[in-house]
């Protein structure tokens, strides 16, 4: 008979995600993860196989929680430009946590891990595609409704907005002021007008 789990995997994953978000993959030790989650080494490895497995699961969790929550703004009624601005505001809120200015976990991963880790690179690419697809869908609605000029390149705009998400996260993580990041995003969104 298998022993019952002594912890809730989703709760441990949420806490591990925040640990990786703050310190990155390489600077997060197994001891950090045990301390942050309250789950012993055997429990974490039994559920996630390895530190790397836990990290990849944390990236999926980030996409399903933090990113999905922000992208819900795109589905709300109202003018397209306002929906996109709300999405950026929501994403910006997520880059400042109780742990400080953590930036965007996917942006951090793109810099730290993606160059040498194919699994992490694939997670970053999938996240970028998710952003692009969400922005593309809302932009298409705005064009169809006559809110945005129909002669704009939808794919290029969606790629630009997804990249702007990463840039804003990078600026936040790097210590730029909130006012600086807001100006940057406002200037970037002016492309849509």
Secondary structure as GFF3:
##gff-version 3
##sequence-region A 1 193
A	DSSP	alpha_helix	9	23	.	.	.	ID=ss1
A	DSSP	alpha_helix	30	37	.	.	.	ID=ss2
A	DSSP	alpha_helix	41	48	.	.	.	ID=ss3
A	DSSP	alpha_helix	51	62	.	.	.	ID=ss4
A	DSSP	pi_helix	63	67	.	.	.	ID=ss5
A	DSSP	alpha_helix	68	71	.	.	.	ID=ss6
A	DSSP	three_ten_helix	72	75	.	.	.	ID=ss7
A	DSSP	alpha_helix	80	94	.	.	.	ID=ss8
A	DSSP	beta_strand	96	97	.	.	.	ID=ss9
A	DSSP	beta_strand	100	101	.	.	.	ID=ss10
A	DSSP	alpha_helix	105	112	.	.	.	ID=ss11
A	DSSP	alpha_helix	118	144	.	.	.	ID=ss12
A	DSSP	alpha_helix	154	173	.	.	.	ID=ss13
A	DSSP	alpha_helix	178	189	.	.	.	ID=ss14
A	DSSP	three_ten_helix	190	192	.	.	.	ID=ss15
###
